[in-house]
Amino acid sequence: MKAHVGVDMAIGLVHSVVGTAGNVADVTQAHALLHGGEVIAMGDASYQGVAKRPENAG
């Protein structure tokens, strides 16, 4: 199992958590971790290509 966690960079407050099976790619959960008001988003290498995914368009 994996926990994908969205955290506010300025204050460190967790705003979203998604649990998935261990074989689910991290990049498939990026849309669930963003709330729409981000100016910048950071993630490790497993989130590369996130902008190319249809659920993240716009």
N, C-alpha and C positions, 0 to 999 in steps of 0.2 A: 504494500500500500504506500501511496505517496500523499503528502499534503502540499498543496499549492497555496501559497499565502500572499495576499496583497497587503502591503504596508505603506502607510503615508510616510514619505521620506522626511518631511520636515519635523513631525512630532513622534514618529515611530509607532503610531497606533495601527493595529491590524483592522482592516476594513472588509476583508473577504478571505474565506478559506474554502477550498474545494478539495475533497478527498477522492482519489481515483485508484484504480489498480496499478500495480507497479509497472506494467507494460504499456501504459498510456503515455504518449509523448507529451512533454511539458508544453510545447508550442501549441498543442490543441486546446489548452486551458487558458491561454493568455487573455482571451476576451472576457472570461469570468473574473479575472483579477483586476480589471480596469473599470473605473466607475465613470469615465468620460471627461473628468475635469483635469486630467493630467497634462502638465506642460512637458514633462520628461518622464520616461519610464526606463527602469534598469532591470536587467535580468542576466542570467549567465548564458553561456554558449548554446544551451538547449533551446533558447527562444529565438535563435537566428532564423530569419525568414518569416517572422510573424506578420510583417506588413503585406506579404504575398498571399496570405490566407483569406478566403472570401468572408469569413465571419468577422474579420478585422477591417474590412473596407471602410474607409471614411475615417 
